[in-house]
Amino acid sequence: MVFEHQGSYETQAGAIAAIAPKIGCIPQTLSGWVKQAEKDSGMRDGVTTEERERIKTLERENRELRQANEILRKASAYFAPALIAASGDCRAAGRNSTAHSSDDRLH
C-alpha cells in the first residue's frame, strides 16, 4: 500500500504515517516492513528475508553439529580406555612390549 500510494504524499514517511492507522499498526512497525520490502526487492541494501532465514538455518545446524561433536568427544574419552585395552595394545595393559599376555617372564 505504501508503494502504491506514496505518490499522493510528499514523503514516504508521510505515506507511512497516514496508512499505518488504517491497517491497525504504528508507523514504526509499518516503516520496518517497508524497509524490509525494499531490501527484498533490491531497492535497499541489506539482508533479505530469504537470506535471514538461510542464516538462521545455518546457525541452527552449526549449533547442532557443535553439540554432536561435544557428545562424540565425551563418548570417545569415556570409551577410549576400554577400546585400547580390548585391542591388545601392550602399553595400555601396562606390559613390556617384549612380553606376551600368556608369558610373564622378560625376554
Residue pairs with C-beta under 8 A, 6 or more apart in sequence:
1 19
1 23
2 12
2 15
2 16
2 19
2 30
2 34
3 34
3 37
5 15
5 18
5 19
6 12
6 15
8 15
9 15
9 18
12 34
13 27
13 31
16 27
16 30
16 31
16 34
17 27
19 30
20 26
20 27
20 29
20 30
23 30
35 44
35 46
36 49
38 44
39 45
39 46
39 47
39 48
39 49
40 48
40 49
40 50
47 55
81 92
84 92
85 92
85 93
88 101
90 96
90 97
90 99
91 97
93 101
95 101
96 106
98 106
98 107
99 105
99 106
99 107
